[in-house]
Amino acid sequence: MTPTVRECFRLMDEYAMLDNIRAHSVLVGRVAERLACDLVASGVALSVEVAVAGALLHDIAKTPCLHSGGDHAAEGAGICRRHGFEELAAIVGEHVMLADDGEPACCSEKEIVYYADKRVKHDRIVDLDERLQYILDHYGKNDPELRRLIRNNFNRCRQVEARIFVRLGYGPADLIHLVEPVAADTAPTLRWQGVCV
């Protein structure tokens, strides 16, 4: 079962998602929607609805985890399972770091959400270098091993990026011009699949 956009926003309210996290999630949703629609148009079999819902809910546990110190990806996967969204649980659970499943054929909803999240810093689309530097500065904690893991994760993200964009008629830098941000508070009333038409 996949929640609608409106149901995703209801869950954001239920889990008291902070406004800045909501704004980030909405833009990640827009990036995921654009990529998923364009990949479907290029012949890739995937669900735009699953990609969008996964993107909107990827940080569903971030607000509670700010207080508890828990792993927001793992706790978010648990929230999805409790609501019957088993397919989204895997997407939310791996949006920070993909499990090593070998080199799958492009492109899954999980990869799209993982990549879209890495392209959005707060409420702006940025390139992977800028996002990597932000993550290193805020989460690297001057710990060489943690910084190495973060860099490795972004190297993996660059591989995902290459697999996505080889199928599209534009490059990663073009996303900034192709995805229109929307106000986080008006997003549930919008027609999300507009770019697929």
Long-range contacts (C-beta under 8 A, 24 or more apart in sequence): 1-84, 1-85, 1-86, 1-87, 2-47, 2-49, 2-50, 2-53, 2-85, 2-87, 2-88, 3-53, 3-57, 3-83, 3-85, 3-88, 4-53, 5-29, 5-52, 5-53, 5-56, 5-187, 5-188, 5-190, 5-192, 6-188, 8-53, 8-56, 8-57, 9-56, 9-187, 9-188, 11-57, 11-60, 11-79, 11-83, 12-56, 12-57, 12-60, 15-60, 15-61, 15-63, 15-64, 15-79, 16-63, 16-64, 17-59, 17-60, 17-62, 17-63, 18-62, 18-63, 18-66, 19-184, 20-122, 20-123, 21-59, 21-62, 21-63, 22-184, 23-122, 23-123, 23-184, 24-59, 24-120, 24-122, 24-123, 25-55, 25-56, 25-57, 25-58, 25-59, 25-184, 26-56, 26-123, 26-181, 26-182, 26-184, 26-187, 27-120, 27-123, 27-124, 27-125, 27-179, 27-181, 28-55, 28-56, 28-58, 28-113, 28-116, 28-117, 28-119, 28-120, 29-55, 29-56, 29-116, 29-187, 29-192, 30-179, 30-180, 30-181, 30-182, 31-55, 31-116, 31-119, 31-120, 31-125, 31-175, 31-179, 32-112, 32-113, 32-116, 33-192, 33-193, 33-195, 33-196, 34-175, 34-178, 34-179, 34-195, 35-107, 35-112, 35-115, 35-116, 35-164, 35-168, 35-175, 36-109, 36-112, 37-193, 37-195, 37-196, 38-168, 38-195, 39-106, 39-107, 39-112, 39-164, 39-167, 39-168, 40-196, 41-196, 42-167, 42-168, 43-167, 44-106, 44-107, 44-167, 46-107, 46-108, 46-109, 46-112, 47-109, 48-193, 48-196, 50-87, 50-88, 50-91, 50-109, 51-109, 51-112, 51-113, 52-192, 53-85, 53-88, 54-88, 54-91, 54-92, 54-95, 54-109, 54-110, 54-112, 54-113, 55-112, 55-113, 55-116, 55-117, 57-85, 57-88, 57-92, 58-91, 58-92, 58-95, 58-113, 58-117, 59-95, 60-92, 72-96, 73-97, 96-153, 97-153, 97-156, 98-156, 98-160, 106-163, 106-164, 106-166, 106-167, 107-160, 107-163, 107-164, 107-167, 111-160, 111-163, 111-164, 112-164, 114-157, 114-160, 115-157, 115-160, 115-161, 115-164, 118-154, 118-157, 119-172, 119-175, 123-181, 123-184, 125-175, 125-176, 125-179, 125-181, 127-172, 127-173, 128-154, 128-157, 128-158, 128-161, 128-172
